[in-house]
């Protein structure tokens, strides 16, 4: 079994907090290039701190990155079977369901915040932003069960100069040590989104800075007083004082024949708003697939494209989480309960947002069953996103008052009325049966007559149980009204009734 205590101690966390600097101070093109080049070489700390600061400080980056993570963390999950051994799948489902329902998740950056598997999903998706998302695992075994606590560890505590992610034991260490299997949960992607986003942010920062300077210089009107007074005369000084008091030293006095002209770009010519908007759209597109609010206006297919791309990203995010958990966490749990190198017969599955995929799958499964090529039950449950029912567990069923193949009516009101009539007809049939039974029990006839009457009732009993005369007549009337076809009462009397 893996370790039972965390490598990152409270002292290490306090040291790291006190030593941090603001990566956005004196942020320049050269500084950004240096950070990204080192990040590509595996020296992750500087760029990771920059990415963290950008997600906290920039409104657009914060909004779209959080939305990307929370869109998956809000989804439901369950443990589904895999393979053909149903008994083995049920045992694995029971173990994994208990484990993930009791998992504890926190972060060394915000230790007061704790949660469960939804919080784990959200933290794992930081891999999209930073290329890696890392949790330190501490298992807590007992005689009854296995529990675990996972703590999210920021990326600047690691390096990947050898190609593999390694943990830095000291905050100022350059190299790291191997991360043992079962002690860490690492989620990874090939293309960290914050690389292009940080470049877009830098361009936006320049545009916003220039726009701000332009606003300070030319954002307010300059009052100009034209006077006939000559410079340096009392009349001129009076005019200067009037303008100064009016405009807080931001006005001017000119001679009547002089001319002052402020050349200012018009609204259409200002480059700053368009450049800032372009970078915001780029950031949104990188994280969310496309910017619906701006792209759909120019393209009527924008909404459907946005939906398709969101589905693609959701599938990719869910699959990344599922596979990381299956190989790095679920396998350890199954090995603990069933022995080393246990072949998994179940895995954690995240239920995607409702789409047509599952409906199409179930329709195809129905067709395959009808043509004599039925899929296994475990495949059906897995494709639908449901867990196999436990032994003895109550399962869902559909209760119908009439055979499902017989249409009742064209409206909900008529259907309800037909069901009521049919139920009343059944009641009459059973009432007749009850009357005959009562008379038979109260009769004073001799033994031979009693036996003859009982044998007659026994022969006629199936007529009452399989749909008596009243039930058959009522059903025939309903069918005639609904489908306008001729059906004989005798054809319907043996239809199974509830």
TORMILUM-846863 format. One record per residue (C-alpha): residue number from 1; z, x, y. Coordinates in nm, 3 decimals, padded with zeros to 5 digits. Example, Ala and Ser with C-alpha at 12.3 -4.5 7.8 and 13.67 -1.06 7.14 Angstrom:
2
1	00.780	01.230	-00.450 .
2	00.714	01.367	-00.106 .
This chain:
498
1	00.000	00.000	00.000 .
2	-00.077	00.118	00.354 .
3	00.180	00.229	00.612 .
4	00.473	00.013	00.721 .
5	00.521	00.133	01.081 .
6	00.298	00.179	01.386 .
7	00.161	00.517	01.496 .
8	00.164	00.417	01.862 .
9	00.525	00.411	01.977 .
10	00.672	00.258	02.296 .
11	00.711	00.612	02.436 .
12	00.339	00.676	02.386 .
13	00.256	00.346	02.560 .
14	00.480	00.431	02.859 .
15	00.325	00.778	02.892 .
16	-00.024	00.636	02.885 .
17	00.057	00.377	03.152 .
18	00.212	00.633	03.389 .
19	-00.083	00.872	03.356 .
20	-00.365	00.627	03.424 .
21	-00.580	00.657	03.736 .
22	-00.825	00.417	03.896 .
23	-01.175	00.499	03.763 .
24	-01.338	00.301	04.046 .
25	-01.191	00.523	04.318 .
26	-01.466	00.749	04.460 .
27	-01.707	00.582	04.219 .
28	-02.048	00.744	04.254 .
29	-02.380	00.774	04.076 .
30	-02.287	01.122	03.952 .
31	-01.949	01.002	03.822 .
32	-02.109	00.712	03.634 .
33	-02.373	00.937	03.479 .
34	-02.105	01.183	03.368 .
35	-01.897	00.909	03.203 .
36	-02.191	00.754	03.019 .
37	-02.318	01.090	02.896 .
38	-01.974	01.177	02.757 .
39	-01.947	00.833	02.600 .
40	-02.272	00.893	02.413 .
41	-02.134	01.226	02.288 .
42	-01.824	01.055	02.149 .
43	-01.578	01.136	02.428 .
44	-01.489	00.775	02.492 .
45	-01.182	00.774	02.717 .
46	-01.330	00.792	03.070 .
47	-01.603	00.536	03.009 .
48	-01.364	00.307	02.823 .
49	-01.126	00.305	03.120 .
50	-01.420	00.238	03.353 .
51	-01.539	-00.054	03.138 .
52	-01.186	-00.197	03.134 .
53	-01.160	-00.175	03.514 .
54	-01.498	-00.343	03.563 .
55	-01.403	-00.635	03.338 .
56	-01.084	-00.682	03.538 .
57	-01.226	-00.637	03.890 .
58	-01.577	-00.783	03.896 .
59	-01.593	-01.163	03.900 .
60	-01.920	-01.202	03.709 .
61	-01.840	-00.943	03.441 .
62	-01.496	-01.095	03.389 .
63	-01.636	-01.447	03.360 .
64	-01.924	-01.385	03.120 .
65	-01.745	-01.133	02.897 .
66	-01.446	-01.363	02.853 .
67	-01.674	-01.659	02.787 .
68	-01.860	-01.463	02.517 .
69	-01.534	-01.379	02.337 .
70	-01.368	-01.718	02.376 .
71	-01.676	-01.906	02.253 .
72	-01.601	-01.765	01.907 .
73	-01.220	-01.755	01.921 .
74	-01.213	-02.134	01.969 .
75	-01.406	-02.199	01.644 .
76	-01.235	-02.318	01.327 .
77	-01.227	-02.106	01.015 .
78	-01.152	-02.144	00.646 .
79	-01.162	-01.945	00.325 .
80	-01.468	-02.028	00.114 .
81	-01.555	-01.942	-00.242 .
82	-01.819	-01.694	-00.353 .
83	-01.944	-01.636	-00.705 .
84	-01.946	-01.869	-01.006 .
85	-01.587	-01.831	-01.127 .
86	-01.423	-02.141	-00.974 .
87	-01.077	-02.067	-01.111 .
88	-01.082	-01.714	-00.969 .
89	-01.216	-01.843	-00.637 .
90	-00.932	-02.096	-00.609 .
91	-00.671	-01.824	-00.661 .
92	-00.833	-01.595	-00.404 .
93	-00.868	-01.882	-00.157 .
94	-00.500	-01.966	-00.191 .
95	-00.392	-01.604	-00.131 .
96	-00.624	-01.538	00.165 .
97	-00.547	-01.872	00.330 .
98	-00.175	-01.801	00.315 .
99	-00.226	-01.448	00.451 .
100	-00.446	-01.538	00.749 .
101	-00.238	-01.843	00.840 .
102	00.065	-01.616	00.879 .
103	-00.095	-01.316	01.047 .
104	00.064	-01.183	01.369 .
105	-00.150	-01.031	01.643 .
106	-00.058	-00.853	01.968 .
107	-00.182	-00.577	02.201 .
108	-00.021	-00.255	02.317 .
109	-00.157	-00.329	02.667 .
110	00.014	-00.670	02.684 .
111	00.294	-00.659	02.425 .
112	00.451	-00.986	02.542 .
113	00.141	-01.177	02.440 .
114	00.131	-01.259	02.070 .
115	-00.090	-01.486	01.870 .
116	-00.266	-01.552	01.544 .
117	-00.614	-01.538	01.407 .
118	-00.783	-01.688	01.716 .
119	-00.641	-01.402	01.922 .
120	-00.764	-01.158	01.655 .
121	-01.119	-01.299	01.679 .
122	-01.117	-01.261	02.056 .
123	-00.991	-00.903	02.047 .
124	-01.237	-00.799	01.776 .
125	-01.525	-00.908	01.998 .
126	-01.441	-00.633	02.247 .
127	-01.665	-00.432	02.015 .
128	-01.961	-00.601	02.185 .
129	-01.848	-00.456	02.518 .
130	-01.718	-00.110	02.421 .
131	-01.899	-00.048	02.087 .
132	-01.563	-00.035	01.909 .
133	-01.265	-00.267	01.878 .
134	-00.960	-00.124	01.700 .
135	-00.643	-00.279	01.557 .
136	-00.359	-00.088	01.399 .
137	-00.232	-00.264	01.085 .
138	00.121	-00.273	00.950 .
139	00.168	-00.459	00.622 .
140	00.497	-00.630	00.535 .
141	00.513	-00.698	00.161 .
142	00.785	-00.902	-00.006 .
143	00.854	-01.044	-00.350 .
144	00.694	-01.375	-00.251 .
145	00.401	-01.279	-00.029 .
146	00.218	-01.022	00.182 .
147	00.226	-01.040	00.560 .
148	00.069	-00.819	00.828 .
149	00.096	-00.746	01.199 .
150	-00.209	-00.619	01.389 .
151	-00.194	-00.458	01.732 .
152	-00.501	-00.415	01.951 .
153	-00.535	-00.053	02.068 .
154	-00.758	00.030	02.372 .
155	-01.052	00.257	02.303 .
156	-00.934	00.548	02.522 .
157	-00.689	00.633	02.244 .
158	-00.982	00.741	02.022 .
159	-01.279	00.977	02.014 .
160	-01.598	00.986	01.806 .
161	-01.735	01.335	01.863 .
162	-01.803	01.377	01.488 .
163	-01.975	01.040	01.462 .
164	-01.669	00.872	01.309 .
165	-01.399	00.708	01.517 .
166	-01.077	00.915	01.513 .
167	-00.730	00.850	01.651 .
168	-00.584	01.083	01.917 .
169	-00.218	01.143	01.834 .
170	-00.144	01.261	02.189 .
171	-00.279	01.095	02.502 .
172	-00.415	01.426	02.637 .
173	-00.564	01.541	02.306 .
174	-00.934	01.608	02.296 .
175	-00.976	01.582	01.919 .
176	-00.846	01.315	01.685 .
177	-00.744	01.269	01.324 .
178	-00.898	01.071	01.042 .
179	-00.815	00.700	01.034 .
180	-00.708	00.605	00.681 .
181	-00.839	00.298	00.505 .
182	-00.593	00.008	00.515 .
183	-00.420	00.136	00.829 .
184	-00.684	00.035	01.084 .
185	-00.922	-00.254	01.141 .
186	-01.233	-00.127	01.320 .
187	-01.509	-00.356	01.442 .
188	-01.822	-00.175	01.563 .
189	-02.169	-00.241	01.704 .
190	-02.468	-00.020	01.779 .
191	-02.525	-00.110	02.143 .
192	-02.223	-00.148	02.376 .
193	-02.304	-00.405	02.644 .
194	-02.092	-00.238	02.910 .
195	-02.331	00.059	02.932 .
196	-02.614	-00.137	03.100 .
197	-02.361	-00.362	03.273 .
198	-02.192	-00.062	03.440 .
199	-02.531	00.048	03.577 .
200	-02.599	-00.304	03.709 .
201	-02.253	-00.306	03.865 .
202	-02.322	00.025	04.044 .
203	-02.646	-00.108	04.195 .
204	-02.466	-00.427	04.299 .
205	-02.183	-00.224	04.450 .
206	-02.429	-00.034	04.672 .
207	-02.600	-00.356	04.782 .
208	-02.267	-00.526	04.855 .
209	-02.150	-00.222	05.052 .
210	-02.464	-00.215	05.265 .
211	-02.446	-00.589	05.312 .
212	-02.084	-00.560	05.424 .
213	-02.171	-00.285	05.678 .
214	-02.461	-00.492	05.808 .
215	-02.229	-00.791	05.846 .
216	-01.970	-00.590	06.038 .
217	-02.232	-00.450	06.275 .
218	-02.460	-00.746	06.328 .
219	-02.282	-01.044	06.181 .
220	-02.147	-01.163	06.518 .
221	-02.347	-01.244	06.834 .
222	-02.320	-01.001	07.127 .
223	-02.260	-01.173	07.465 .
224	-02.480	-01.035	07.744 .
225	-02.411	-01.109	08.112 .
226	-02.702	-01.061	08.349 .
227	-02.593	-00.991	08.712 .
228	-02.746	-00.898	09.048 .
229	-02.457	-00.662	09.116 .
230	-02.521	-00.291	09.123 .
231	-02.343	-00.062	08.874 .
232	-02.002	00.081	08.975 .
233	-01.953	-00.181	09.245 .
234	-01.653	-00.419	09.247 .
235	-01.885	-00.704	09.155 .
236	-02.013	-00.506	08.853 .
237	-01.660	-00.423	08.738 .
238	-01.563	-00.789	08.769 .
239	-01.854	-00.885	08.542 .
240	-01.756	-00.614	08.289 .
241	-01.397	-00.737	08.278 .
242	-01.512	-01.094	08.222 .
243	-01.730	-00.995	07.927 .
244	-01.459	-00.768	07.781 .
245	-01.201	-01.044	07.792 .
246	-01.446	-01.284	07.635 .
247	-01.576	-01.067	07.354 .
248	-01.297	-00.817	07.283 .
249	-01.503	-00.521	07.412 .
250	-01.805	-00.622	07.206 .
251	-02.016	-00.752	07.495 .
252	-02.230	-00.589	07.765 .
253	-02.335	-00.631	08.128 .
254	-02.693	-00.558	08.238 .
255	-02.886	-00.585	08.557 .
256	-03.089	-00.891	08.621 .
257	-03.418	-00.711	08.574 .
258	-03.295	-00.512	08.272 .
259	-03.357	-00.635	07.921 .
260	-03.143	-00.595	07.607 .
261	-03.291	-00.677	07.268 .
262	-03.107	-00.682	06.934 .
263	-03.351	-00.636	06.647 .
264	-03.204	-00.818	06.348 .
265	-03.358	-00.892	06.011 .
266	-03.420	-01.262	05.949 .
267	-03.275	-01.443	05.649 .
268	-03.587	-01.400	05.439 .
269	-03.607	-01.029	05.498 .
270	-03.251	-00.934	05.401 .
271	-03.269	-00.734	05.073 .
272	-02.897	-00.749	04.991 .
273	-02.855	-01.111	04.868 .
274	-03.157	-01.090	04.639 .
275	-03.045	-00.758	04.492 .
276	-02.688	-00.878	04.432 .
277	-02.818	-01.199	04.272 .
278	-03.058	-00.999	04.054 .
279	-02.776	-00.780	03.924 .
280	-02.548	-01.079	03.861 .
281	-02.823	-01.245	03.663 .
282	-02.880	-00.924	03.467 .
283	-02.509	-00.903	03.379 .
284	-02.505	-01.266	03.271 .
285	-02.818	-01.219	03.061 .
286	-02.676	-00.911	02.887 .
287	-02.364	-01.096	02.778 .
288	-02.486	-01.451	02.729 .
289	-02.852	-01.414	02.632 .
290	-02.995	-01.576	02.946 .
291	-02.882	-01.725	03.274 .
292	-02.939	-02.099	03.235 .
293	-02.864	-02.187	03.597 .
294	-03.145	-01.969	03.730 .
295	-03.399	-01.940	03.450 .
296	-03.426	-02.307	03.358 .
297	-03.531	-02.401	03.710 .
298	-03.850	-02.199	03.674 .
299	-03.911	-02.296	03.314 .
300	-03.862	-02.642	03.170 .
301	-03.790	-02.488	02.830 .
302	-03.499	-02.293	02.976 .
303	-03.229	-02.519	02.833 .
304	-03.360	-02.507	02.477 .
305	-03.415	-02.131	02.498 .
306	-03.060	-02.086	02.622 .
307	-02.931	-02.290	02.331 .
308	-03.131	-02.092	02.075 .
309	-03.017	-01.759	02.218 .
310	-02.654	-01.874	02.231 .
311	-02.679	-01.970	01.864 .
312	-02.817	-01.626	01.779 .
313	-02.533	-01.450	01.961 .
314	-02.271	-01.679	01.806 .
315	-02.406	-01.613	01.457 .
316	-02.409	-01.237	01.518 .
317	-02.053	-01.237	01.655 .
318	-01.919	-01.449	01.369 .
319	-02.094	-01.238	01.109 .
320	-01.958	-00.916	01.259 .
321	-01.601	-01.050	01.242 .
322	-01.643	-01.192	00.891 .
323	-01.781	-00.871	00.746 .
324	-01.521	-00.648	00.914 .
325	-01.238	-00.867	00.784 .
326	-01.385	-00.893	00.435 .
327	-01.422	-00.517	00.383 .
328	-01.122	-00.387	00.576 .
329	-00.850	-00.651	00.552 .
330	-00.920	-00.918	00.289 .
331	-01.003	-00.653	00.029 .
332	-00.664	-00.486	00.083 .
333	-00.488	-00.821	00.043 .
334	-00.673	-00.905	-00.280 .
335	-00.606	-00.557	-00.419 .
336	-00.234	-00.610	-00.352 .
337	-00.221	-00.938	-00.544 .
338	-00.479	-00.882	-00.820 .
339	-00.514	-00.506	-00.863 .
340	-00.714	-00.224	-00.706 .
341	-01.089	-00.277	-00.657 .
342	-01.068	-00.650	-00.720 .
343	-01.408	-00.816	-00.683 .
344	-01.365	-01.079	-00.410 .
345	-01.426	-01.440	-00.509 .
346	-01.359	-01.579	-00.160 .
347	-01.393	-01.471	00.201 .
348	-01.305	-01.588	00.551 .
349	-01.583	-01.791	00.710 .
350	-01.599	-01.900	01.075 .
351	-01.745	-02.246	01.121 .
352	-02.031	-02.223	01.368 .
353	-02.083	-02.478	01.643 .
354	-02.225	-02.799	01.494 .
355	-02.599	-02.758	01.448 .
356	-02.873	-02.884	01.218 .
357	-02.837	-02.586	00.983 .
358	-02.570	-02.739	00.760 .
359	-02.736	-03.079	00.753 .
360	-03.065	-02.921	00.645 .
361	-02.883	-02.720	00.378 .
362	-02.712	-03.028	00.234 .
363	-03.038	-03.224	00.235 .
364	-03.209	-02.941	00.047 .
365	-02.920	-02.927	-00.202 .
366	-02.961	-03.302	-00.263 .
367	-03.334	-03.261	-00.325 .
368	-03.273	-02.973	-00.566 .
369	-03.023	-03.184	-00.757 .
370	-03.267	-03.477	-00.788 .
371	-03.545	-03.259	-00.931 .
372	-03.310	-03.115	-01.190 .
373	-03.222	-02.780	-01.026 .
374	-02.870	-02.846	-00.897 .
375	-02.691	-02.563	-00.710 .
376	-02.340	-02.465	-00.812 .
377	-02.041	-02.636	-00.652 .
378	-01.925	-02.310	-00.496 .
379	-02.265	-02.273	-00.325 .
380	-02.241	-02.625	-00.187 .
381	-01.889	-02.571	-00.052 .
382	-01.982	-02.232	00.094 .
383	-02.299	-02.362	00.260 .
384	-02.114	-02.657	00.409 .
385	-01.828	-02.435	00.528 .
386	-01.557	-02.601	00.318 .
387	-01.307	-02.453	00.076 .
388	-01.299	-02.553	-00.290 .
389	-01.029	-02.818	-00.344 .
390	-00.717	-02.695	-00.518 .
391	-00.628	-02.817	-00.867 .
392	-00.473	-03.162	-00.839 .
393	-00.554	-03.185	-00.469 .
394	-00.664	-03.529	-00.350 .
395	-01.032	-03.533	-00.256 .
396	-01.223	-03.759	-00.020 .
397	-01.409	-04.064	-00.151 .
398	-01.623	-04.341	-00.009 .
399	-01.512	-04.698	-00.082 .
400	-01.784	-04.964	-00.088 .
401	-01.754	-05.339	-00.144 .
402	-02.113	-05.375	-00.271 .
403	-02.354	-05.144	-00.453 .
404	-02.470	-04.877	-00.205 .
405	-02.835	-04.919	-00.297 .
406	-02.844	-05.281	-00.176 .
407	-02.900	-05.323	00.201 .
408	-02.683	-05.592	00.354 .
409	-02.817	-05.670	00.698 .
410	-02.971	-05.537	01.013 .
411	-02.662	-05.558	01.233 .
412	-02.300	-05.459	01.213 .
413	-02.185	-05.819	01.277 .
414	-02.401	-05.962	00.998 .
415	-02.293	-05.686	00.762 .
416	-01.926	-05.759	00.826 .
417	-01.987	-06.132	00.769 .
418	-02.171	-06.063	00.442 .
419	-01.890	-05.840	00.317 .
420	-01.641	-06.114	00.399 .
421	-01.846	-06.377	00.210 .
422	-01.883	-06.150	-00.089 .
423	-01.510	-06.077	-00.099 .
424	-01.431	-06.450	-00.082 .
425	-01.672	-06.511	-00.371 .
426	-01.498	-06.244	-00.577 .
427	-01.164	-06.404	-00.498 .
428	-01.289	-06.739	-00.633 .
429	-01.401	-06.576	-00.959 .
430	-01.066	-06.404	-01.007 .
431	-00.884	-06.725	-00.911 .
432	-01.065	-06.909	-01.192 .
433	-00.968	-06.633	-01.435 .
434	-00.604	-06.654	-01.324 .
435	-00.605	-07.034	-01.372 .
436	-00.740	-07.005	-01.729 .
437	-00.480	-06.740	-01.815 .
438	-00.200	-06.959	-01.679 .
439	-00.318	-07.264	-01.876 .
440	-00.345	-07.057	-02.193 .
441	00.011	-06.927	-02.152 .
442	00.151	-07.276	-02.090 .
443	-00.037	-07.454	-02.369 .
444	00.152	-07.624	-02.656 .
445	-00.145	-07.623	-02.896 .
446	-00.092	-07.493	-03.248 .
447	-00.152	-07.131	-03.342 .
448	-00.511	-07.174	-03.460 .
449	-00.616	-07.355	-03.141 .
450	-00.441	-07.092	-02.928 .
451	-00.624	-06.810	-03.107 .
452	-00.959	-06.986	-03.067 .
453	-00.900	-07.036	-02.692 .
454	-00.789	-06.675	-02.652 .
455	-01.099	-06.543	-02.834 .
456	-01.324	-06.755	-02.611 .
457	-01.155	-06.619	-02.298 .
458	-01.187	-06.263	-02.430 .
459	-01.565	-06.310	-02.474 .
460	-01.607	-06.449	-02.123 .
461	-01.374	-06.197	-01.959 .
462	-01.656	-05.941	-01.880 .
463	-01.832	-06.207	-01.674 .
464	-01.534	-06.216	-01.438 .
465	-01.484	-05.839	-01.422 .
466	-01.854	-05.747	-01.377 .
467	-01.924	-06.007	-01.110 .
468	-01.871	-06.371	-01.180 .
469	-02.090	-06.665	-01.091 .
470	-01.963	-06.695	-00.735 .
471	-02.002	-06.319	-00.670 .
472	-02.353	-06.308	-00.813 .
473	-02.469	-06.612	-00.613 .
474	-02.326	-06.467	-00.292 .
475	-02.488	-06.130	-00.351 .
476	-02.825	-06.289	-00.427 .
477	-02.811	-06.484	-00.100 .
478	-02.729	-06.164	00.095 .
479	-03.018	-05.974	-00.063 .
480	-03.266	-06.254	00.001 .
481	-03.172	-06.262	00.370 .
482	-03.183	-05.884	00.405 .
483	-03.487	-05.767	00.215 .
484	-03.675	-06.094	00.152 .
485	-03.727	-06.030	-00.219 .
486	-03.659	-06.254	-00.517 .
487	-03.362	-06.143	-00.728 .
488	-03.225	-06.352	-01.011 .
489	-02.856	-06.423	-01.037 .
490	-02.857	-06.300	-01.396 .
491	-02.991	-05.962	-01.279 .
492	-02.695	-05.914	-01.046 .
493	-02.408	-06.041	-01.259 .
494	-02.366	-05.710	-01.439 .
495	-02.370	-05.488	-01.130 .
496	-02.043	-05.288	-01.107 .
497	-01.800	-05.426	-00.851 .
498	-01.489	-05.268	-00.695 .
